[in-house]
Amino acid sequence: MKSLLDTLILTLFGNAFSPREEYLILELFRAVILNDVKKVKGIAWLMEEESSFLPLLVITYNKRKQGVEYLKNNFSKIVKGALKEEYNFETKPLAIYQKMINDEEVRTGTKSKLKRDVTADEASANKEVNSIITARCKDLKKVCQSFLNGIIKSLKDLPYGLRLICKQVYDIAKEKFPSAKPKEFYRVLGFLVFYRFVNLAIVTPDEYDMGSRDLSLNVRKNLVVVSKVLQKVFDLSKFKKNTELAPMNEWIDSTRDKITQYFNDLMNVPKAEDFLQINKYIELSQKTTPVILISYAEIVQTHKLLRLHASSLIEKDDPKDPLKQILDSLGDVPIAHEGDEKEVQLDLVNRFAERTADTITPENTYIQTVEMVVQLFRKLQIEQLKKDNLLDIFTDAAKTGDKSIKDSIEKIRKNLESLEKDKMVSKQENYSGFLKDVALEVANRAERREAQLKEIARLQATLKTLQKHGAFLDQQITEFESYLKSLRKTTFAKQKKDSGLKSKLRNKLFGEKVHKFTYKELAKRGVIISSEVPSISRGRTRFYITTPEPGTFEVEAKITGLSVAKMQIDIEDLLEKKDNNITELDLGQVTLDVNMTIHLIHSEILSGLV
């Protein structure tokens, strides 16, 4: 489904913005909303992918250029401010309590006096735990408030299409569910704007180049917590009592009025025809054939899905149904092979145009006349256009003696007379509606031209930046390769010449330096908590720890000088177990206490490497 939506929205309607593409895709959304609302039994069903096509469609729509730029332009600074490592938004009392014990044991090297096996309620009763939760909630409120302020202040920058979709959802759903409370409609709007759009930049900022792709686990957990709180804000709900984020409910309540106003302002947008300056004759005025870039795989997939659902898409008992004729002419679905991702350029042509080629419709005449008037006005002087009446402009222009102008005026007059008979223009009103469409067409062309020039300038600047960056990377690669070659030569030479104190020091730190501990000593320090070593042999058991390389520790157990077992400890594994509240490390022959082992390594082994 995801790839189909990418094909439908990004390939067919364009990844960038143009008034025509935006108008057409918003008409598609309107059709989807109408269909979804017709099927669902409640407003909340519009947020379920199983019952509504809208959620998936919105996600794909927001991947387009204007959606991505909105997120980057309005939330980059806010996101970076939330990525601070010192933040910790873990508010589960039991998790905080257990971490307190772990940190204390690693720091002191002695078992904590706090009872480890406690319930969440008992952990909540601890004063230090409550103090930590209060401080963390204060930081969490600060970060959530910064995001909320950013969302509200950037409403004017929110893509017009998304705002119109929200308005259409509200209006269409309101018509079907007139007795529903405003809160029910607002929840759907919050789902579309926040959960399916802004939220993506919060939980995955690296996907939008708003943070490093190597974000720590703690930072990612923090962002998820921020997301959970803001979801409640835009869902107009709260956390259940006695849950870890329940302390945030007071702040959530304080946002209600702002969020309600935000939803009302969100839907205050003009019609697509007015905002995009597009009218119902858009396709008739299309002068060039639309072109798309599409891969073979997308073509095959679309063919396959249309064939699969043909029975529900094609009008029954209609041999002239356009889709039926197309599928019949295509035949069976071809097999997609490797290499089908190659893109091809397709011209979008109406294969059924011959049916109406000989029919001159009023709509065709209207748009042709608009085009003729635009071309005529281009040939006239500005002074000639300063008339109160369109016919006066024609009369004055005919005096120029230019045959082509006279012929154009004659043709325009005849068309206007024909259109007046069809009640599409009014001479009595001085063709005001017609002139409005002429002005709209001129404005559209100027706007399109300006947009094209800006896009060309942007692409040229981007290309120049990429070329400059590419040259920099090439230079960096060359320098690194040269450095590595030099390093290899230097290292090889050192291995040959190095001796004496430097060699002894290196061996002392990594490899030859041996740390010896008795079984009794490790047991007393709480490092060993259980073992399979017979009681009679424990007094003669010694453990020898070496550091073959940073972060790795080899442990050899000997009884009366004879090696009986070898084990390996990874410091990263130990730290991960500590963070996950895993208290034991099973090495087969012995079981170690994770916190006490970390303390031993820090105090006895790593301290000698500093």
C-alpha positions as CSV (number, residue, x, y, z in Angstrom):
1,M,0.0,0.0,0.0
2,K,2.8,2.4,0.9
3,S,4.4,2.0,-2.6
4,L,1.1,2.5,-4.3
5,L,0.5,5.8,-2.4
6,D,4.0,6.9,-3.3
7,T,3.1,6.2,-7.0
8,L,-0.2,7.9,-6.7
9,I,0.9,11.1,-4.9
10,L,4.6,11.6,-5.5
11,T,4.8,10.2,-9.1
12,L,1.5,11.2,-10.6
13,F,0.9,14.5,-8.9
14,G,4.5,15.6,-8.4
15,N,6.8,15.9,-5.5
16,A,7.0,19.6,-5.7
17,F,4.2,22.2,-5.8
18,S,2.3,23.6,-8.8
19,P,-1.2,25.0,-8.6
20,R,-2.6,22.4,-11.1
21,E,-1.1,19.4,-9.3
22,E,-2.2,20.7,-5.9
23,Y,-5.7,21.3,-7.1
24,L,-6.0,17.9,-8.6
25,I,-4.6,16.1,-5.6
26,L,-6.9,18.0,-3.3
27,E,-9.8,17.0,-5.4
28,L,-8.6,13.4,-5.0
29,F,-8.5,13.9,-1.2
30,R,-12.0,15.3,-1.2
31,A,-13.2,12.2,-3.1
32,V,-11.4,9.9,-0.5
33,I,-12.9,11.8,2.4
34,L,-16.4,11.6,1.0
35,N,-16.0,7.9,0.4
36,D,-14.5,7.3,3.9
37,V,-17.2,9.3,5.7
38,K,-19.9,7.5,3.8
39,K,-18.6,4.1,5.1
40,V,-17.6,4.8,8.7
41,K,-20.0,4.4,11.6
42,G,-18.3,7.0,13.8
43,I,-15.9,10.0,13.5
44,A,-13.1,8.2,15.3
45,W,-13.1,5.5,12.6
46,L,-11.5,8.1,10.3
47,M,-8.3,7.6,12.3
48,E,-8.2,3.8,11.8
49,E,-6.3,2.5,8.8
50,E,-8.6,-0.5,8.7
51,S,-11.6,1.6,8.1
52,S,-10.2,4.7,6.4
53,F,-7.8,5.3,3.6
54,L,-7.2,8.9,4.8
55,P,-4.4,8.3,7.4
56,L,-2.1,6.6,4.9
57,L,-2.9,9.1,2.2
58,V,-2.0,12.1,4.5
59,I,1.4,10.6,5.5
60,T,2.4,10.2,1.9
61,Y,1.0,13.7,1.0
62,N,3.2,15.3,3.8
63,K,6.3,13.7,2.3
64,R,6.2,16.3,-0.5
65,K,8.6,19.2,-0.7
66,Q,6.3,21.8,1.1
67,G,5.7,19.4,4.0
68,V,9.3,18.6,4.6
69,E,10.3,22.3,4.3
70,Y,7.7,23.3,6.8
71,L,9.1,20.8,9.4
72,K,12.7,21.8,8.8
73,N,12.1,25.6,8.8
74,N,9.9,25.7,11.9
75,F,11.2,22.9,14.1
76,S,15.0,22.5,13.6
77,K,16.0,24.8,16.5
78,I,13.3,23.3,18.8
79,V,14.3,19.7,18.0
80,K,18.0,20.5,18.6
81,G,17.1,22.1,21.9
82,A,15.4,18.9,23.0
83,L,18.4,16.6,22.1
84,K,20.4,17.5,25.2
85,E,21.9,14.5,26.8
86,E,21.4,15.9,30.3
87,Y,17.6,15.5,29.9
88,N,16.1,12.3,31.2
89,F,12.3,12.1,30.9
90,E,12.0,8.6,32.5
91,T,9.2,9.1,35.1
92,K,8.4,5.5,36.0
93,P,9.0,5.3,39.8
94,L,10.2,1.7,39.8
95,A,12.7,2.4,37.0
96,I,14.0,5.5,38.8
97,Y,14.3,3.6,42.1
98,Q,16.2,0.7,40.5
99,K,18.6,3.1,38.7
100,M,19.2,4.8,42.1
101,I,20.3,1.5,43.5
102,N,22.5,0.6,40.5
103,D,24.2,4.0,40.5
104,E,24.9,3.8,44.2
105,E,26.4,0.3,44.0
106,V,28.6,1.2,41.0
107,R,29.8,4.4,42.8
108,T,30.5,2.9,46.2
109,G,31.3,-0.7,45.5
110,T,29.0,-1.8,48.3
111,K,25.5,-3.3,48.1
112,S,22.8,-0.7,48.6
113,K,20.7,-0.8,51.8
114,L,17.6,0.0,49.8
115,K,15.4,-3.0,49.2
116,R,15.6,-4.0,45.5
117,D,12.4,-6.0,45.2
118,V,9.7,-3.4,45.7
119,T,6.4,-2.6,44.1
120,A,5.7,0.5,42.0
121,D,3.7,2.0,44.9
122,E,6.6,1.5,47.3
123,A,9.0,3.1,44.9
124,S,6.6,6.0,44.5
125,A,6.7,6.5,48.3
126,N,10.5,7.2,48.2
127,K,11.2,10.9,48.7
128,E,14.2,11.0,46.4
129,V,12.2,9.3,43.6
130,N,9.5,11.9,43.9
131,S,12.1,14.7,43.9
132,I,13.6,13.3,40.7
133,I,10.2,12.9,39.0
134,T,9.3,16.5,39.9
135,A,12.5,17.9,38.4
136,R,12.1,15.7,35.2
137,C,8.5,16.8,34.7
138,K,9.6,20.4,35.0
139,D,12.1,19.9,32.1
140,L,9.6,17.9,30.2
141,K,7.0,20.7,30.4
142,K,9.6,23.1,29.2
143,V,10.4,21.1,26.1
144,C,6.7,20.3,25.3
145,Q,5.8,24.0,25.7
146,S,8.5,24.9,23.2
147,F,7.1,22.4,20.6
148,L,3.5,23.6,21.3
149,N,4.5,27.2,20.8
150,G,6.3,26.3,17.6
151,I,3.2,24.5,16.2
152,I,0.8,27.3,17.1
153,K,3.0,30.1,15.8
154,S,3.8,28.4,12.5
155,L,0.1,27.9,11.6
156,K,0.5,30.4,8.8
157,D,3.3,28.3,7.3
158,L,1.4,25.0,7.5
159,P,0.9,23.7,4.0
160,Y,-2.3,25.0,2.6
161,G,-3.3,21.6,1.3
162,L,-3.2,20.0,4.8
163,R,-5.3,22.8,6.2
164,L,-7.9,22.4,3.4
165,I,-8.0,18.6,4.0
166,C,-8.7,19.3,7.7
167,K,-11.5,21.7,6.7
168,Q,-13.0,19.2,4.3
169,V,-12.9,16.4,6.9
170,Y,-14.6,18.7,9.4
171,D,-17.3,19.9,7.0
172,I,-18.1,16.5,5.4
173,A,-18.1,14.6,8.7
174,K,-20.2,17.4,10.4
175,E,-22.8,16.9,7.7
176,K,-23.1,13.1,8.4
177,F,-22.7,13.4,12.2
178,P,-24.5,16.7,13.1
179,S,-25.0,15.8,16.7
180,A,-21.4,15.0,17.4
181,K,-19.5,17.2,19.8
182,P,-16.8,19.6,18.5
183,K,-14.2,17.6,20.6
184,E,-14.8,14.5,18.4
185,F,-14.0,16.5,15.2
186,Y,-11.0,18.2,16.8
187,R,-9.5,14.9,17.7
188,V,-9.4,13.9,14.0
189,L,-7.8,17.2,13.1
190,G,-5.2,16.7,15.8
191,F,-4.5,13.2,14.5
192,L,-3.9,14.5,11.0
193,V,-1.9,17.5,11.8
194,F,0.1,16.3,14.8
195,Y,0.3,12.6,15.0
196,R,0.5,12.0,11.2
197,F,2.7,15.0,10.5
198,V,4.6,17.1,13.1
199,N,5.1,14.1,15.3
200,L,7.3,12.4,12.7
201,A,9.9,15.2,13.1
202,I,9.9,14.8,16.8
203,V,10.4,11.1,17.1
204,T,12.6,10.7,14.0
205,P,14.4,14.1,13.6
206,D,17.4,12.4,11.9
207,E,15.1,11.6,9.0
208,Y,14.6,15.3,8.4
209,D,18.3,16.2,8.9
210,M,17.4,17.9,12.3
211,G,19.8,15.7,14.3
212,S,22.6,13.2,14.2
213,R,21.7,9.8,12.9
214,D,23.6,8.4,15.9
215,L,21.2,9.7,18.6
216,S,21.7,8.0,21.9
217,L,19.1,5.6,23.3
218,N,18.3,8.1,26.1
219,V,17.7,10.9,23.6
220,R,15.4,8.8,21.5
221,K,13.4,7.7,24.6
222,N,13.1,11.4,25.6
223,L,11.7,12.3,22.2
224,V,9.1,9.5,22.5
225,V,8.0,10.8,25.9
226,V,7.6,14.3,24.4
227,S,5.5,12.8,21.6
228,K,3.3,11.0,24.1
229,V,2.5,14.2,26.0
230,L,1.8,16.2,22.9
231,Q,-0.4,13.5,21.5
232,K,-2.6,13.9,24.6
233,V,-2.6,17.7,24.1
234,F,-3.9,17.4,20.5
235,D,-6.2,14.5,21.3
236,L,-7.8,16.7,24.0
237,S,-7.4,13.9,26.5
238,K,-5.2,13.1,29.6
239,F,-3.1,10.4,31.1
240,K,-4.9,8.0,33.5
241,K,-4.4,8.5,37.2
242,N,-1.4,6.7,38.8
243,T,0.4,6.3,35.5
244,E,4.0,7.5,35.1
245,L,3.0,10.6,33.0
246,A,0.0,11.6,35.1
247,P,1.9,14.5,36.7
248,M,1.8,16.2,33.2
249,N,-2.0,16.4,33.3
250,E,-2.1,19.8,34.9
251,W,0.0,21.3,32.2
252,I,-2.1,19.4,29.5
253,D,-5.3,21.0,31.0
254,S,-3.7,24.4,30.7
255,T,-3.3,24.1,26.9
256,R,-7.0,23.4,26.2
257,D,-8.1,26.9,25.2
258,K,-5.1,27.4,22.9
259,I,-5.6,24.1,21.2
260,T,-9.3,24.7,20.6
261,Q,-8.5,28.1,19.1
262,Y,-5.7,26.5,17.0
263,F,-8.2,24.0,15.5
264,N,-10.6,26.8,14.6
265,D,-7.9,28.9,13.0
266,L,-6.6,25.8,11.2
267,M,-9.8,25.5,9.1
268,N,-10.0,29.1,8.3
269,V,-8.8,28.8,4.7
270,P,-10.1,29.9,1.3
271,K,-11.5,27.6,-1.3
272,A,-8.9,25.8,-3.5
273,E,-10.1,27.7,-6.6
274,D,-9.5,31.1,-4.9
275,F,-6.2,30.2,-3.2
276,L,-4.6,28.4,-6.1
277,Q,-6.3,30.6,-8.7
278,I,-7.6,27.6,-10.6
279,N,-11.0,27.4,-12.2
280,K,-13.1,24.5,-13.5
281,Y,-11.6,24.9,-17.0
282,I,-8.2,23.9,-15.8
283,E,-7.8,20.9,-18.0
284,L,-9.2,22.6,-21.1
285,S,-6.6,25.4,-20.7
286,Q,-3.7,22.9,-20.4
287,K,-1.5,23.8,-23.3
288,T,1.2,21.2,-22.8
289,T,0.9,17.5,-22.4
290,P,1.5,16.5,-18.7
291,V,4.6,14.4,-18.3
292,I,5.6,12.1,-15.4
293,L,8.6,10.0,-14.5
294,I,7.6,6.5,-13.4
295,S,9.5,3.3,-12.9
296,Y,8.7,0.0,-14.6
297,A,8.0,-1.5,-11.2
298,E,5.4,1.2,-10.4
299,I,3.7,0.6,-13.7
300,V,3.5,-3.1,-13.1
301,Q,2.3,-2.7,-9.6
302,T,-0.5,-0.2,-10.6
303,H,-1.5,-2.6,-13.4
304,K,-1.7,-5.5,-11.0
305,L,-3.8,-3.6,-8.4
306,L,-6.2,-2.3,-11.0
307,R,-6.6,-5.8,-12.4
308,L,-7.2,-7.2,-8.9
309,H,-9.9,-4.7,-8.0
310,A,-11.4,-4.2,-11.5
311,S,-14.8,-5.7,-10.5
312,S,-15.3,-2.9,-8.0
313,L,-13.9,-0.1,-10.2
314,I,-15.6,-0.8,-13.5
315,E,-19.2,0.0,-14.2
316,K,-21.2,-3.3,-14.5
317,D,-22.5,-4.2,-18.0
318,D,-20.7,-1.3,-19.6
319,P,-18.4,-2.5,-22.4
320,K,-17.5,1.1,-23.1
321,D,-16.2,1.8,-19.6
322,P,-12.8,3.5,-20.1
323,L,-11.0,1.5,-17.5
324,K,-12.3,-1.7,-18.9
325,Q,-11.1,-0.8,-22.4
326,I,-7.7,0.1,-21.1
327,L,-7.3,-3.1,-19.0
328,D,-8.5,-5.3,-21.9
329,S,-6.0,-3.7,-24.3
330,L,-3.1,-4.2,-21.8
331,G,-3.7,-7.9,-21.4
332,D,-2.1,-9.9,-18.5
333,V,0.0,-8.3,-15.9
334,P,3.7,-8.6,-16.9
335,I,6.3,-10.0,-14.4
336,A,8.5,-7.4,-12.8
337,H,12.2,-8.3,-13.2
338,E,15.3,-6.9,-11.7
339,G,16.2,-3.6,-13.2
340,D,12.5,-2.6,-13.5
341,E,13.3,0.4,-11.1
342,K,14.6,2.2,-14.1
343,E,12.4,5.3,-14.7
344,V,10.8,6.2,-18.0
345,Q,9.1,9.4,-19.1
346,L,5.4,9.1,-20.0
347,D,3.2,11.7,-21.7
348,L,-0.3,11.7,-20.2
349,V,-2.6,11.7,-23.2
350,N,-6.4,11.2,-23.2
351,R,-6.8,8.1,-25.4
352,F,-10.5,8.7,-25.6
353,A,-10.2,12.3,-27.0
354,E,-11.3,11.2,-30.4
355,R,-14.8,10.7,-29.0
356,T,-15.3,14.4,-28.6
357,A,-12.8,15.7,-31.2
358,D,-15.6,16.7,-33.6
359,T,-17.8,18.2,-30.9
360,I,-17.3,21.9,-30.1
361,T,-18.6,22.4,-26.6
362,P,-19.3,25.7,-25.0
363,E,-16.6,25.0,-22.4
364,N,-14.0,24.5,-25.2
365,T,-15.2,27.7,-26.9
366,Y,-15.0,29.6,-23.6
367,I,-11.4,28.7,-22.9
368,Q,-10.3,29.2,-26.5
369,T,-11.8,32.7,-26.3
370,V,-10.0,33.5,-23.0
371,E,-6.8,32.4,-24.7
372,M,-7.5,34.6,-27.8
373,V,-8.2,37.7,-25.6
374,V,-5.0,37.1,-23.6
375,Q,-3.0,36.9,-26.9
376,L,-4.8,40.0,-28.3
377,F,-4.1,42.1,-25.1
378,R,-0.4,41.3,-25.5
379,K,-0.4,43.0,-28.9
380,L,-2.0,46.2,-27.7
381,Q,-0.6,49.2,-26.1
382,I,-1.4,49.9,-22.4
383,E,-3.3,53.0,-23.3
384,Q,-5.6,51.0,-25.6
385,L,-6.6,48.8,-22.7
386,K,-7.7,51.7,-20.5
387,K,-11.4,51.4,-21.5
388,D,-14.4,50.8,-19.4
389,N,-16.0,48.4,-21.9
390,L,-14.5,45.3,-23.6
391,L,-16.2,46.1,-26.9
392,D,-14.7,49.6,-26.8
393,I,-11.3,48.0,-26.5
394,F,-12.1,45.9,-29.6
395,T,-13.3,48.9,-31.6
396,D,-10.2,51.0,-30.7
397,A,-7.8,48.1,-31.5
398,A,-9.4,47.5,-34.9
399,K,-8.4,51.0,-35.9
400,T,-4.7,49.9,-36.0
401,G,-5.1,48.4,-39.4
402,D,-3.3,45.3,-38.4
403,K,-5.1,42.4,-40.2
404,S,-4.2,39.8,-37.7
405,I,-5.7,41.9,-34.9
406,K,-8.8,42.5,-36.9
407,D,-9.2,38.8,-37.6
408,S,-8.7,38.0,-33.9
409,I,-11.3,40.6,-32.8
410,E,-13.8,39.3,-35.3
411,K,-13.4,35.7,-34.1
412,I,-13.6,36.8,-30.4
413,R,-16.9,38.7,-31.2
414,K,-18.5,35.7,-32.8
415,N,-17.4,33.4,-29.9
416,L,-18.8,35.8,-27.3
417,E,-22.1,36.0,-29.2
418,S,-22.2,32.2,-29.2
419,L,-21.3,32.0,-25.5
420,E,-24.0,34.5,-24.6
421,K,-26.6,32.2,-26.3
422,D,-25.3,29.4,-24.0
423,K,-25.6,31.8,-21.1
424,M,-21.9,31.5,-20.2
425,V,-21.2,35.3,-20.6
426,S,-23.3,38.4,-20.3
427,K,-22.9,41.4,-22.6
428,Q,-25.3,43.4,-20.3
429,E,-22.8,42.9,-17.4
430,N,-19.9,44.0,-19.7
431,Y,-18.6,40.4,-19.7
432,S,-17.4,40.9,-16.1
433,G,-17.2,37.1,-15.3
434,F,-15.4,36.5,-18.5
435,L,-12.9,39.3,-17.9
436,K,-12.3,37.9,-14.4
437,D,-11.2,34.6,-15.9
438,V,-9.0,36.5,-18.4
439,A,-7.3,38.3,-15.5
440,L,-7.0,35.0,-13.6
441,E,-5.3,33.4,-16.5
442,V,-2.8,36.2,-16.9
443,A,-2.1,36.1,-13.2
444,N,-1.6,32.4,-13.2
445,R,0.9,32.6,-16.1
446,A,2.9,35.3,-14.3
447,E,2.9,33.3,-11.1
448,R,3.9,30.1,-12.9
449,R,6.7,32.0,-14.7
450,E,7.9,33.5,-11.4
451,A,7.8,30.1,-9.7
452,Q,9.7,28.5,-12.5
453,L,12.4,31.2,-12.3
454,K,12.7,30.8,-8.6
455,E,12.9,27.0,-8.9
456,I,15.6,27.3,-11.6
457,A,17.6,29.7,-9.3
458,R,17.2,27.3,-6.4
459,L,18.2,24.3,-8.3
460,Q,21.3,26.1,-9.7
461,A,22.3,27.2,-6.2
462,T,21.8,23.6,-4.9
463,L,23.8,22.2,-7.8
464,K,26.6,24.6,-7.1
465,T,26.6,23.8,-3.4
466,L,26.6,20.0,-4.1
467,Q,29.4,20.4,-6.6
468,K,31.4,22.4,-4.0
469,H,30.7,19.9,-1.3
470,G,31.5,17.0,-3.7
471,A,34.9,18.6,-4.4
472,F,35.5,19.0,-0.6
473,L,34.6,15.3,0.0
474,D,37.0,14.2,-2.8
475,Q,39.7,16.3,-1.2
476,Q,38.9,14.8,2.3
477,I,39.0,11.2,0.9
478,T,42.4,11.9,-0.7
479,E,43.8,13.4,2.5
480,F,42.5,10.5,4.6
481,E,43.9,7.9,2.2
482,S,47.2,9.7,2.4
483,Y,47.0,9.8,6.2
484,L,46.2,6.1,6.4
485,K,49.2,5.2,4.2
486,S,51.4,7.3,6.3
487,L,50.0,5.8,9.5
488,R,50.6,2.3,8.3
489,K,54.2,3.1,7.5
490,T,54.8,4.8,10.8
491,T,53.2,2.0,12.8
492,F,55.2,-0.7,10.9
493,A,58.4,1.3,11.5
494,K,57.6,1.7,15.2
495,Q,57.0,-2.0,15.7
496,K,60.5,-2.7,14.4
497,K,62.3,0.0,16.4
498,D,60.2,0.4,19.5
499,S,61.7,-1.2,22.6
500,G,62.6,-0.3,26.2
501,L,60.3,1.8,28.4
502,K,57.6,2.5,25.7
503,S,57.3,-1.2,24.8
504,K,57.1,-2.2,28.5
505,L,54.5,0.5,29.2
506,R,52.3,-0.6,26.3
507,N,52.5,-4.2,27.4
508,K,51.7,-3.2,31.0
509,L,48.5,-1.4,30.0
510,F,47.2,-3.9,27.4
511,G,48.1,-7.5,27.5
512,E,50.9,-8.2,30.1
513,K,49.5,-6.2,33.0
514,V,47.7,-8.9,35.2
515,H,45.3,-8.1,38.0
516,K,45.0,-10.9,40.6
517,F,42.1,-11.4,43.0
518,T,41.3,-14.3,45.3
519,Y,37.9,-15.9,45.3
520,K,37.4,-14.8,48.9
521,E,38.2,-11.2,48.0
522,L,35.7,-11.1,45.1
523,A,33.0,-12.8,47.1
524,K,33.5,-10.4,50.0
525,R,33.2,-7.4,47.6
526,G,30.0,-8.8,46.3
527,V,31.4,-9.3,42.8
528,I,30.8,-13.1,42.9
529,I,27.3,-14.0,44.0
530,S,27.3,-17.7,43.1
531,S,29.5,-20.2,41.5
532,E,30.0,-23.9,40.7
533,V,33.5,-23.9,42.3
534,P,33.5,-26.6,45.1
535,S,33.6,-25.0,48.6
536,I,36.8,-27.0,49.4
537,S,38.6,-25.4,46.4
538,R,37.5,-21.8,46.8
539,G,40.4,-20.9,49.2
540,R,42.9,-22.0,46.6
541,T,41.1,-20.3,43.7
542,R,42.6,-17.2,42.1
543,F,41.3,-15.0,39.3
544,Y,43.7,-13.3,36.8
545,I,42.3,-10.4,34.8
546,T,44.0,-8.9,31.8
547,T,43.0,-6.3,29.2
548,P,44.0,-7.5,25.7
549,E,42.3,-4.5,24.2
550,P,40.3,-1.5,25.5
551,G,36.8,-2.5,26.7
552,T,37.5,-6.2,26.8
553,F,38.7,-8.1,29.9
554,E,39.8,-11.7,29.9
555,V,39.4,-13.6,33.2
556,E,41.3,-16.8,33.9
557,A,40.4,-18.9,37.0
558,K,43.2,-21.1,38.5
559,I,43.1,-23.6,41.4
560,T,46.5,-24.2,42.9
561,G,48.2,-22.6,39.9
562,L,46.3,-24.8,37.4
563,S,44.1,-23.1,34.8
564,V,40.5,-24.4,35.1
565,A,38.5,-21.9,33.1
566,K,38.7,-18.8,30.9
567,M,36.0,-16.2,30.5
568,Q,35.7,-12.9,28.7
569,I,33.9,-9.7,29.9
570,D,32.8,-6.9,27.6
571,I,32.4,-3.5,29.3
572,E,29.7,-2.5,26.8
573,D,27.7,-5.6,27.7
574,L,28.0,-4.8,31.4
575,L,26.8,-1.2,31.0
576,E,23.9,-2.3,28.8
577,K,22.8,-4.8,31.5
578,K,23.1,-2.1,34.1
579,D,20.9,0.3,32.1
580,N,18.3,-2.5,31.6
581,N,18.3,-3.3,35.4
582,I,19.8,-6.8,34.8
583,T,21.7,-7.4,38.0
584,E,23.6,-10.7,37.1
585,L,26.1,-11.7,34.6
586,D,26.3,-15.5,34.0
587,L,29.8,-16.6,32.9
588,G,29.1,-20.4,33.2
589,Q,31.4,-21.3,36.1
590,V,30.5,-18.2,38.1
591,T,27.7,-15.6,38.3
592,L,28.8,-12.0,38.8
593,D,26.9,-9.0,40.2
594,V,26.8,-6.5,37.4
595,N,27.1,-3.3,39.5
596,M,29.9,-4.7,41.7
597,T,31.8,-5.9,38.6
598,I,31.6,-2.4,37.0
599,H,32.9,-0.8,40.2
600,L,35.8,-3.3,40.4
601,I,36.8,-2.6,36.8
602,H,36.6,1.2,37.3
603,S,38.4,1.2,40.7
604,E,41.0,-1.5,40.3
605,I,41.7,-2.0,36.6
606,L,40.8,1.1,34.5
607,S,42.3,3.4,37.2
608,G,45.7,2.0,36.3
609,L,45.3,3.0,32.7
610,V,44.8,6.7,33.4
